[in-house]
Amino acid sequence: MAKGKDSGGSYRSAISGRYVTAKHGQASPKTTVQETRGGGSTGSYRSAVSGKFVTATYGKSHPRTTVKES
């Protein structure tokens, strides 16, 4: 494994919105999102399952598996 492979950011829970440890983030990929440093804010929603941006309607209706990028 290359050094620093997962050092590009931190993990955030889609359920609570709080930052979690890298170990928890890697163990729960469907309910956590890895954020990169300096990613900026978009004000949109991102799926914790696919990592892709989703519509606001979808994000609001799936609060346990999406994260609002603020």
C-alpha positions as CSV (number, residue, x, y, z in Angstrom):
1,M,0.0,0.0,0.0
2,A,1.3,3.4,-0.9
3,K,2.0,5.8,1.9
4,G,-0.7,8.4,2.4
5,K,-3.3,6.6,0.3
6,D,-6.1,7.6,2.6
7,S,-4.6,10.9,3.9
8,G,-6.5,13.0,1.3
9,G,-9.2,13.9,3.7
10,S,-11.5,12.9,6.6
11,Y,-14.6,10.9,6.9
12,R,-18.1,12.2,7.8
13,S,-21.1,10.2,8.9
14,A,-24.1,10.5,6.6
15,I,-26.3,9.7,9.6
16,S,-25.1,12.2,12.2
17,G,-23.1,14.6,10.0
18,R,-20.2,14.4,12.4
19,Y,-16.6,13.6,11.5
20,V,-15.6,10.0,12.3
21,T,-12.3,8.2,12.4
22,A,-10.8,6.8,9.3
23,K,-11.2,3.3,10.7
24,H,-14.9,3.8,11.2
25,G,-15.2,5.4,7.7
26,Q,-13.6,2.5,6.0
27,A,-15.7,0.0,8.0
28,S,-18.9,1.7,7.1
29,P,-18.7,2.8,3.4
30,K,-22.4,3.0,2.8
31,T,-23.0,5.5,5.6
32,T,-19.9,7.6,5.5
33,V,-18.4,10.0,3.0
34,Q,-14.7,10.7,2.5
35,E,-14.0,14.4,2.1
36,T,-10.9,15.7,0.5
37,R,-9.1,18.7,1.9
38,G,-9.8,22.0,0.2
39,G,-12.8,20.5,-1.6
40,G,-14.8,23.7,-1.1
41,S,-18.5,24.0,-0.4
42,T,-21.2,23.3,-2.9
43,G,-24.4,23.4,-0.9
44,S,-25.6,20.2,-2.6
45,Y,-26.1,16.6,-1.6
46,R,-23.8,13.7,-2.1
47,S,-24.6,10.0,-1.8
48,A,-22.6,8.1,0.8
49,V,-23.2,4.9,-1.1
50,S,-22.0,6.0,-4.6
51,G,-20.1,9.2,-3.8
52,K,-21.9,11.0,-6.5
53,F,-23.9,14.2,-6.2
54,V,-27.6,13.8,-6.1
55,T,-30.6,16.1,-6.3
56,A,-31.8,18.0,-3.3
57,T,-35.1,16.1,-3.4
58,Y,-33.3,12.7,-3.3
59,G,-30.9,14.0,-0.6
60,K,-33.7,15.2,1.7
61,S,-35.7,12.0,1.3
62,H,-32.6,9.8,2.1
63,P,-31.0,11.5,5.1
64,R,-29.2,8.4,6.4
65,T,-27.3,7.8,3.2
66,T,-26.7,11.3,1.9
67,V,-24.6,14.2,3.2
68,K,-25.3,17.8,2.5
69,E,-22.1,19.5,1.3
70,S,-22.1,22.9,3.1
